Amino acid sequence: MIKDITVRLALLLILCLLPACIKNDLPYPTVKLYITGMTVEGQVGDAIISNEERKVTVELEETVNKAKVKVNTFEITEGATATIAKDSVIDFTTPYDVTLSLYQDYTWTIEANQNISRVFNVAGQIGSAIFYQELREASVNIPKEKGLGNIEVTDLKLGPEGSTYNGASGIPTLEWEKKGAFAMTKVRVAYSDFIDEEWTLYVNLTDVKVGINRVDAWTKVAWIDGFGREGENNGCEYKKEGDTDWIKVEDSELTHDGGKFIARVVHLQANTTYVCRVFSGDEYSEEVMFTTGSELQPENYSFEYTSGTSPLYLYAEGQEMWWDTGNKGSSTMGKNVTTVDTDYKHTGNQSLLLSSQFVGIGSIGKFAAGNVFAGKYLKTEGTDGILGFGRPFTSRPTKLKGYIKYNCGVVDKGGDKIANGQNDIGTVYVALTDGDGVAYDDGSKWSCIIKTKTGQLFDKNASNVFAYGEMILNQSTEGDGLIPFEIELDYKSTDRIPTRIVIVASASYYGDFFQGSTSSKMWLDDITLEYDYE
């Protein structure tokens, strides 16, 4: 009897210990985690979220204490946790790292920018003041003959709106110390309980009263950055190299900031050398020579050349690819989402037809948007595509132009981005990028690499994007044929030179998320670039 009980107890103990010996080899799923939205107290505009860089950038009002910023809202991928939350107070004087966690950890960086508008003007200055924020110094030039005996500061702002200067509001009484060809003074700048700084102001004597800082020469447009004496008649003239007569830039094409000004010169000729000069009153600067760039256009811009059948490619036999589509992926199920159509066209024999549709057999498959892009379909990963966006390009256009017809379908493949029953959305966009590019496994480089499986998509706010324009269509175009369209590029800077251009069109805006209408169609023809302003 005792032996029987002992055996039973031993068996029970073995059964209890057995699960502890079983190893769980099932891997955790890989789920990419994203910050999808964020607002903070004192924020200006919307947060810029870059999924590719895992970075959020917010702009703060100048009166915000950057060391104590309260988070108003914080949205992340459903199911994930984060090391900050709503109502957190963060020190944004340096970039702030946040960890998102689910099955894996992902580190994101949140960065706050704060632009304090600063002004230092003196009577009769030349050009505009230069600010050295890290050194807390500001410097301005005046004509040598004016001297340093009577420096009159006409405007001063070195801190947030409402700051005091030497304990007073507005322009304080300043004691200038003369040191040969310049004079200097100290100013105590205070605001609230978090700014108490000492700035040094310099006024310099100069013989140079007018000049050109730089010229940014595009293809049919040039931007001339000049300086002259504040209060004088400041302007710009130009001519073709070898010509006798100067052409004055219209006043409407000038923007002034004190003695500094920028002239926009339009209606130039491509690949042509010009000479420019600026003037301030009766005095002229030295002449500066510049040469305009080339008037580049997309290859096969009228989509007359194709090859293959499944998939259909947008280049002829013997030509190199410039445009590509999602056909390489959809053709595995016997369908091309992008084809050509001879019924609708602007010129030539045909136009390009982007047809959103369900690609699959029976209920097995996915919604695919009709699309075209400057780049290459690199690989199919499961049922998702990996795409390289961007083709080599070095010119700076002002607009993307073309002809379009859009049949806006009612969404029948909806989801979290767009619901069933709504009008689908078509889109065309263009971007210029600089830098070396993003490398793919085969060594090729692109403006960006799209991976729909992980949600790695094009980001117009990425650091390498410096010009962008888009057109959104949420209803069908009017009439029976193609109509003209224009998309103006918005430049962040006039002096950045592109290395690639991105052009993308989709019959369904949320096609990257496999959502849209199976009846949406877009026709495109004669996609060209404009290089001038009106």
C-alpha positions in Angstrom: 0.0 0.0 0.0 2.8 2.4 1.0 4.7 1.4 -2.1 1.7 2.1 -4.4 1.3 5.6 -2.9 5.0 6.3 -3.4 4.8 5.4 -7.0 1.8 7.5 -7.6 3.5 10.5 -6.0 6.6 10.0 -8.1 4.5 9.9 -11.3 2.6 13.0 -10.3 5.9 14.9 -9.6 7.2 13.9 -13.1 4.1 15.2 -14.8 4.4 18.5 -12.9 8.0 19.0 -13.8 7.6 17.9 -17.5 6.3 21.3 -18.8 9.3 23.0 -17.4 11.5 20.9 -19.7 9.6 21.8 -22.9 11.4 24.6 -24.8 9.2 27.2 -26.6 10.9 27.7 -30.0 8.0 29.7 -31.5 9.4 33.1 -32.5 7.6 36.3 -31.6 6.1 38.1 -34.6 8.0 41.2 -35.9 5.7 44.2 -35.6 7.1 47.6 -36.6 6.1 50.3 -34.1 5.4 53.9 -35.0 4.6 57.2 -33.4 1.5 58.2 -35.4 0.7 61.5 -33.8 2.0 64.0 -31.3 1.3 67.5 -30.0 3.0 69.5 -27.2 2.2 72.7 -25.4 3.2 75.7 -27.4 3.5 73.8 -30.6 3.5 75.6 -34.0 1.9 73.7 -36.9 1.8 69.9 -37.1 4.5 67.5 -35.9 6.7 66.1 -38.8 6.9 62.4 -38.4 9.5 60.4 -40.4 8.9 56.6 -40.2 12.1 56.0 -42.2 14.3 57.9 -39.7 12.1 57.0 -36.7 12.0 60.7 -35.8 9.4 63.3 -34.8 10.1 67.0 -35.1 8.0 69.6 -33.5 8.2 73.4 -33.8 7.8 75.4 -30.6 6.7 79.0 -30.1 9.5 81.3 -29.2 8.1 81.9 -25.7 8.1 78.2 -24.7 10.6 77.0 -22.1 12.4 74.4 -24.2 13.6 72.6 -21.0 10.0 72.0 -19.7 7.6 71.1 -22.6 4.4 69.3 -21.7 3.1 66.6 -24.0 -0.6 67.2 -24.9 -1.2 64.1 -27.0 0.9 61.1 -27.9 -0.3 58.4 -30.3 1.5 55.1 -31.2 0.9 51.8 -32.9 -2.1 50.0 -31.2 -0.9 47.6 -28.5 2.5 49.1 -28.0 3.8 50.9 -24.9 6.2 53.9 -24.7 8.6 55.4 -22.2 6.6 58.7 -22.3 2.9 59.4 -22.3 0.4 62.2 -22.4 1.1 64.9 -19.8 4.8 64.0 -19.6 7.1 67.0 -19.2 10.2 66.7 -21.4 13.5 68.6 -21.7 13.9 69.3 -25.4 17.2 71.2 -25.1 18.7 68.1 -26.7 17.0 65.4 -28.9 14.9 63.1 -26.7 14.9 59.3 -27.2 11.7 57.3 -26.7 11.4 53.5 -26.7 8.3 51.8 -28.2 7.8 48.2 -27.1 5.7 45.3 -28.1 7.5 42.1 -29.1 10.6 44.1 -29.9 11.9 47.5 -28.8 12.2 50.4 -31.3 14.0 53.7 -30.4 12.5 56.9 -31.8 14.0 60.4 -31.4 11.9 63.5 -30.7 13.4 66.8 -31.6 12.1 70.3 -30.9 13.0 73.3 -33.0 12.6 76.8 -31.8 13.1 79.8 -34.0 13.5 83.1 -32.1 13.1 85.9 -34.5 16.0 88.3 -33.9 16.4 91.9 -35.2 19.3 94.3 -34.9 19.0 97.4 -37.1 20.9 100.7 -37.0 20.3 103.8 -39.1 22.0 103.7 -42.5 23.2 100.1 -42.2 24.5 98.1 -45.2 22.8 94.7 -45.7 21.3 93.0 -42.7 22.7 92.0 -39.3 24.4 88.6 -38.8 23.6 86.7 -35.7 25.9 84.2 -34.0 23.5 82.5 -31.6 26.0 80.1 -30.0 28.3 83.1 -29.2 25.4 85.4 -28.4 26.8 88.0 -30.7 25.2 90.2 -33.5 27.0 92.3 -36.0 26.0 94.9 -38.6 27.9 97.1 -41.1 27.6 100.8 -41.8 29.4 103.1 -44.3 32.9 104.2 -43.3 32.1 107.8 -43.8 29.2 107.6 -41.4 31.6 107.0 -38.5 30.9 105.6 -35.0 30.2 108.9 -33.2 26.4 108.6 -33.4 25.2 105.0 -33.6 21.4 104.9 -33.7 19.8 101.6 -33.0 16.4 101.6 -34.7 15.2 98.1 -33.8 16.4 95.4 -31.4 15.0 92.0 -30.6 17.3 89.3 -29.3 15.0 87.1 -27.2 11.3 86.0 -27.3 8.6 88.6 -27.7 8.3 90.5 -24.4 12.0 90.2 -23.4 13.7 93.0 -21.5 17.0 94.6 -22.5 19.2 95.8 -19.6 16.1 95.7 -17.5 13.9 97.8 -19.8 11.3 97.1 -22.4 12.1 98.2 -26.0 15.5 99.7 -27.1 17.7 100.5 -24.0 20.2 103.2 -23.7 23.5 101.7 -24.9 27.1 102.6 -24.1 29.3 102.0 -27.1 33.0 101.2 -26.8 35.0 102.2 -29.9 37.8 100.0 -31.0 39.2 101.3 -34.3 37.0 100.3 -37.2 34.2 98.9 -35.0 32.2 99.6 -31.8 30.8 97.2 -29.3 28.3 97.1 -26.5 26.8 94.6 -24.0 23.1 93.9 -23.6 21.5 91.8 -20.8 18.5 89.9 -22.3 15.9 88.4 -19.9 12.6 86.6 -20.4 10.4 84.9 -17.8 12.4 82.7 -15.4 14.4 80.7 -18.0 16.3 83.2 -20.2 19.0 85.5 -18.7 21.7 86.0 -21.4 24.4 88.6 -22.2 24.7 89.5 -25.8 27.5 91.5 -27.5 26.5 93.9 -30.4 29.0 95.1 -33.0 28.8 97.9 -35.5 31.5 97.8 -38.1 32.8 100.4 -40.6 33.1 99.2 -44.2 34.1 100.6 -47.6 31.8 98.1 -49.3 28.3 99.6 -49.6 26.8 97.2 -52.2 27.5 93.6 -53.2 26.3 90.1 -54.1 26.4 87.4 -51.5 25.6 84.5 -53.9 23.7 83.5 -57.1 21.6 80.4 -57.3 21.2 79.7 -61.0 18.4 77.2 -61.9 17.4 76.6 -65.5 15.2 79.5 -66.5 15.2 81.2 -63.1 18.0 82.7 -61.0 18.0 84.0 -57.4 20.4 86.8 -56.7 21.2 87.5 -53.0 22.4 91.1 -52.6 23.0 93.8 -50.1 23.0 97.6 -50.1 22.4 100.6 -47.9 19.1 100.5 -46.0 16.7 103.2 -47.1 18.4 103.5 -50.5 16.9 102.4 -53.8 18.3 98.9 -53.9 17.8 96.6 -56.9 19.4 94.3 -59.5 20.2 94.2 -63.2 21.3 91.4 -65.5 22.1 90.7 -69.2 23.4 87.9 -71.4 27.1 87.6 -71.5 28.3 89.8 -74.4 25.2 91.9 -74.5 25.4 95.7 -74.1 22.1 96.6 -72.5 21.2 95.8 -68.9 17.8 94.5 -67.9 16.4 95.8 -64.6 14.7 93.2 -62.4 11.1 94.4 -61.7 10.4 95.7 -58.1 7.7 93.0 -57.8 10.5 90.3 -58.1 12.5 91.8 -55.1 12.1 91.0 -51.4 13.8 93.3 -48.9 15.0 92.7 -45.4 16.6 96.0 -44.2 19.6 96.5 -46.5 19.5 92.8 -47.7 17.5 91.8 -50.7 16.8 88.9 -53.0 16.0 89.3 -56.7 14.2 86.6 -58.6 15.1 86.7 -62.2 12.7 84.9 -64.5 12.3 84.0 -68.2 16.0 83.1 -68.7 17.2 80.7 -71.3 18.6 77.2 -70.4 22.4 76.5 -70.7 23.1 80.2 -71.1 25.7 82.4 -69.4 24.5 85.7 -67.9 26.1 88.6 -65.9 24.4 90.3 -63.0 25.0 93.2 -60.7 23.1 94.9 -57.9 22.9 98.6 -57.1 22.2 100.8 -54.0 21.4 104.3 -54.9 24.0 105.4 -57.5 26.5 102.8 -56.5 26.9 99.4 -58.3 28.4 96.1 -57.2 31.0 94.2 -59.1 29.6 92.0 -61.8 29.0 88.3 -61.2 28.7 85.7 -63.9 26.4 82.7 -63.8 25.3 79.9 -66.1 21.8 78.4 -66.2 21.2 74.6 -66.2 19.6 72.1 -68.6 15.9 71.7 -69.3 15.7 68.0 -68.4 12.5 66.0 -69.0 11.3 62.5 -67.9 12.1 59.8 -70.3 9.1 58.3 -72.3 7.0 61.1 -70.9 4.1 60.4 -73.3 4.2 56.7 -72.6 4.4 55.7 -76.2 7.0 53.0 -75.6 6.2 49.7 -73.9 7.5 46.1 -73.9 6.5 42.7 -72.5 3.0 41.6 -71.8 2.9 40.1 -68.3 4.4 42.2 -66.8 4.0 45.2 -69.1 7.0 47.5 -68.9 7.1 51.2 -69.8 10.1 51.2 -72.1 10.8 49.7 -75.5 13.2 46.8 -76.3 16.7 48.1 -76.1 15.8 51.1 -74.0 16.6 51.5 -70.3 13.8 51.7 -67.6 12.9 55.1 -66.2 9.3 54.5 -65.2 8.0 51.4 -63.4 4.7 50.2 -62.0 3.3 47.5 -59.7 2.9 45.2 -62.7 5.8 43.0 -61.6 3.9 42.1 -58.5 0.3 41.9 -59.8 1.4 39.9 -62.9 2.2 36.9 -60.7 -1.6 36.6 -60.5 -2.0 37.3 -64.2 -3.0 41.0 -64.0 -1.4 44.3 -64.9 -2.6 47.2 -62.7 -1.1 49.7 -65.2 -1.6 49.4 -69.0 -2.0 51.7 -72.0 -5.2 52.9 -73.6 -5.7 54.2 -77.2 -9.2 55.5 -76.5 -8.1 58.5 -74.4 -4.9 60.4 -75.2 -3.5 63.9 -75.5 -0.9 63.3 -78.2 0.6 60.2 -79.8 -1.1 56.9 -80.0 -2.0 56.2 -76.4 -2.1 57.2 -72.8 -1.2 55.4 -69.6 -4.1 53.7 -67.7 -3.8 53.1 -64.0 -6.6 50.7 -62.9 -7.1 49.8 -59.2 -8.3 46.3 -58.7 -8.4 43.2 -56.6 -5.5 40.9 -57.5 -6.0 37.3 -56.6 -8.0 34.1 -57.0 -11.4 34.0 -55.4 -11.1 35.6 -52.0 -7.4 35.0 -51.7 -5.4 38.0 -52.7 -5.1 41.8 -52.1 -6.3 45.1 -53.4 -3.7 46.8 -55.6 -3.7 50.4 -56.8 -3.1 51.3 -60.4 0.2 53.2 -60.2 3.3 54.5 -61.9 6.5 55.9 -60.5 10.0 57.1 -61.5 12.1 54.2 -60.2 12.1 50.5 -60.1 10.1 47.6 -58.7 13.0 45.9 -56.9 11.4 42.7 -55.3 8.3 41.0 -54.2 8.3 40.0 -50.5 5.5 37.6 -49.9 2.5 39.5 -51.4 4.2 42.9 -50.8 6.5 44.9 -53.0 9.8 46.6 -52.4 10.2 49.7 -54.6 13.0 52.1 -55.3 11.8 55.7 -55.8 13.8 58.3 -57.7 15.8 58.7 -60.9 19.1 60.6 -61.3 18.3 64.3 -61.9 20.2 67.6 -61.4 17.9 70.4 -62.6 15.5 72.5 -60.6 12.0 72.7 -62.3 9.2 74.9 -61.0 6.2 72.7 -62.0 5.2 69.2 -63.1 2.6 69.4 -65.9 0.6 66.9 -67.8 -2.8 65.7 -68.8 -5.1 63.6 -66.7 -8.5 61.9 -66.5 -9.7 60.4 -63.2 -12.7 58.1 -62.6 -13.2 58.2 -58.9 -14.6 55.0 -57.6 -16.5 54.3 -54.4 -14.3 52.5 -51.9 -15.2 48.8 -51.6 -11.8 47.6 -50.1 -11.8 49.9 -47.1 -10.0 49.7 -43.8 -8.5 51.9 -41.1 -7.3 54.5 -43.7 -10.4 55.0 -45.8 -13.9 53.5 -45.1 -16.1 51.6 -47.5 -18.7 53.9 -49.2 -16.4 56.9 -49.4 -15.0 58.4 -52.6 -11.6 57.0 -53.4 -8.7 59.5 -53.7 -6.2 59.8 -56.6 -2.9 61.5 -56.3 0.1 62.7 -58.3 3.2 64.1 -56.6 6.7 65.2 -57.4 9.7 65.7 -55.2 13.4 66.6 -55.5 16.0 64.9 -53.2 19.7 65.4 -52.6 22.4 63.4 -51.0 24.0 60.1 -51.9 20.8 58.2 -51.8 19.5 55.1 -50.0 21.3 51.8 -51.0 19.5 48.6 -51.7 20.9 45.1 -51.4 22.0 45.0 -55.0 24.0 48.2 -54.6 21.6 50.5 -56.4 20.7 53.8 -54.8 17.4 55.6 -54.6 15.7 58.7 -53.1 13.9 56.2 -50.8 13.1 52.5 -50.7 9.4 51.6 -50.2 8.5 48.4 -48.2 4.8 48.0 -48.0 5.1 45.0 -45.7 6.7 47.1 -42.9 5.0 50.4 -43.6 8.2 52.0 -44.9 6.7 54.6 -47.3 7.7 57.9 -49.0 8.1 60.7 -46.5 7.8 64.2 -48.0 9.3 65.5 -44.7 12.5 63.4 -44.9 15.7 65.4 -44.6 16.8 64.7 -48.2 13.5 66.1 -49.7 13.9 69.8 -50.3 11.2 70.4 -53.0 7.7 68.9 -53.1 4.3 69.3 -54.8 1.2 67.2 -55.0 -2.3 67.0 -56.5 -5.1 65.3 -54.6 -8.3 64.1 -56.5 -11.3 63.1 -54.4 -13.8 63.2 -57.3 -13.8 62.4 -61.0 -12.4 65.0 -63.5 -14.8 66.9 -65.6 -15.6 66.1 -69.2 -15.0 62.9 -71.2 -11.3 63.4 -72.1 -8.0 64.3 -70.5 -7.6 67.7 -68.9 -4.4 69.7 -68.2 -2.9 69.9 -64.7 0.0 71.7 -63.1 1.7 71.0 -59.8 4.0 73.7 -58.5 7.1 72.6 -56.5 7.5 74.2 -53.1 11.2 74.7 -52.4 12.7 74.7 -48.9 15.9 76.3 -50.2 17.0 77.8 -53.5 20.7 76.7 -53.2 20.3 72.9 -52.8 21.0 70.9 -55.9 19.1 67.7 -56.5 20.6 64.3 -57.2 17.2 62.6 -58.0 13.6 63.3 -58.9 10.6 61.4 -57.6 7.4 61.3 -59.6 4.5 59.1 -58.4 0.9 58.7 -59.5 -1.8 56.4 -58.0 -5.4 55.8 -58.8 -5.9 55.0 -55.0 -4.1 57.2 -52.4 -4.1 54.4 -49.8 -3.0 51.7 -52.1 0.2 51.3 -50.0 -2.2 50.0 -47.3 -4.2 47.9 -49.8 -7.3 50.1 -49.5 -9.3 51.8 -52.1 -11.9 51.2 -54.9 -11.7 48.5 -57.5 -13.4 50.9 -59.9 -10.9 53.8 -59.7 -9.1 54.6 -62.9 -6.5 57.3 -63.9 -5.3 58.1 -67.3 -2.0 60.1 -67.8 -0.3 61.6 -70.8 2.6 64.0 -71.6 4.1 64.3 -68.1 6.6 67.1 -68.5 8.5 69.6 -66.3 8.2 73.4 -66.5 11.3 75.5 -65.5 9.9 79.1 -65.4 7.6 81.2 -63.3 4.8 83.3 -64.8 
